[in-house]
């Protein structure tokens, strides 16, 4: 008999070990996954996404989300992640840019249209544009130039014309087509 075989394993843990109870926290649904935030309930969603969950697609857009790079969908509506404390999101469905594509990797039509129209400059603002476009197309299936101009997003690379074409491509049902 080897020493490992001779070792007698305890049938229960020592009496001094007590399992920790489930921590109180805020239950969140992000990109279809359940999470429990047990930290500061006033933490902005942006920092929870980036620093805790490592979902870094959503970008910092200033203290007030001035340029739209920090947009996420909350229950289908575009909101600034920097201005949204985690505590306000219990029971909500949050979708980040990482959650737009289907589980099998198929791109969302807006993502495909951005590729089709080369509507990506440096890429910093792109996640926010994608979220804003999804929200706009949910509200208005055939948006015009004025509707697109009302989006809160800014692009310093000058991609606005291509973004406009990408949104109109989706509205026309031509994402992924020549």
N, C-alpha and C positions, 0 to 999 in steps of 0.2 A: 504494500500500500504506500502510495506517495504521500508526502507531507500535505499536498493540496487535498487529497482524498480524505486524509485523516482529520483535516480541519473541520470542526463542527460549526456550521453557520447558524446564527441565531434565527429563530422563527418569527421574531417580532423585533422592532427597533427598541433600543434601550429606552427605559421609561422617561428619561430626561428630554427626549426629542418630542416636540409638539409641533404639528403642522401649523403653518401660519394661515390665518383666515384670508379669504379673498379680499384684496384691498378695495376700499371704496374708490370709485372713480367715475369718469364720464365715458360711457359706451358710445363708440363712434363707428359708423360704417363708411369706409373710405375705399373707393374703387371695388366695391362689393365684398370687402374683407372687414371682419369685426376687429376693433381695437379698443383697449381700455386705457384712457389717459388718467394716470394717478398723480400727476404733478399739479402745478399751479393751474387752477381752472380759468384764469384770465390770460393764460399764454395765447398769443395770437396763433391761429391755425397755421399760418405760414411757417412759423418756427417749429411747430409740432411736425409738420410734413417734412421739412428739410432736415432738422436737427435730430429728431427722434426716429421718424420712419425712413429717413434717407430718400424721400421722394423729392428729388432736386429739380424737377422740371419746372415747378412753379418758382418764379423768380422774385427777388426783392425789388419793389418798384417805388421805393420811398416810404416815408412814414405813413402816408395816406393813400398809397396805391395809385399815385398820380398817372402812371403811364400804362396801366393795365397788364403788366407782365406778371402780376400776382393773382390773376383771376383763376377761380375754380368754380365748378358748378355745385351749388347746394340745392338739393331737391330740384335740379334741372335749371336753376337760374344762376347766371354769372354774378359772383360776389368777390370782393377783394379779400384775399386770405390774410392780409396784414391787419385788416380792420375787423376781423371776425374772431372773438375769443372762443376758445374750445368749448367753454361752458354753454355757449348758445347753440351748439351743434348736436346735443344729445337727441337721438331719434331722427336725425337728418341723414340723407344720403349725400356724401361728398364724392365728387368725381374730379380728379386731377387730370392733367394732360396724359399722364401715364395710364389712366383708365379709359381713354377714348377708344383705343383699338379693341377689337374683339379678343376673347381668350385664345383663339387659334392664331392670333397675330394679324388678322385681316384689319387693314387700316380703316378708320372712320372715313366716310366720304370727304369730310373737310380736310383731314390729313392728306388724303390722296390728291385732292384738288390743289393743296398748297405745293405738293411735289410737282403736279402737272404744270402749274403756272410758275414754278421756280420762285415762290413767294417767301423765300427764306433768305435773309441777308446774313447777318452775323449769328442769328438764331436766338438772341437774348429775349426778344419780345415775342417770338413765335408761339410759345405755349399759351400766352395770354390771348394772342390773336385767334388761335384755334378755339379756345374756350369761348371767347366773345362771339365768334362766328357760329358755333354750335348753338349758343343761346339765341342769337339773332334769328337763325333759320328755324328754331323751334317756335319763336314768336311770330315770324313773318316768313312764309315760304318763298316769296319772290321779293326780296328786299331791293330797294332802289339805291342810288348813290347817296341820297340824303340819309337813308337808314344806316348805311355803312359809315358815313361821315360822323354819325352820332356815337359810334363805339368809342370807348375811353382809351383805346390803345394808341401808342405812339411808336414809330419806327424811325430811328436815327439813320438807318441805312437807305431809306428811300424806297421801301418795298410796298408802299401803300397802293400803288397802281396794280401791282401783281396780286396783292391781297384782295383787292376789289374784284379782279378777274376770277380769283379762286372761289370767292363766295358766290359770285354769279354763276360759275361753272357748276357748283353744287346745286344751286337753285334750279338750274336747267337740267339737272339729272345727268350731267356729263362728266362727273368725276371718274378718272381712270380711262377716259376715252380720248382718242386723238382730236 
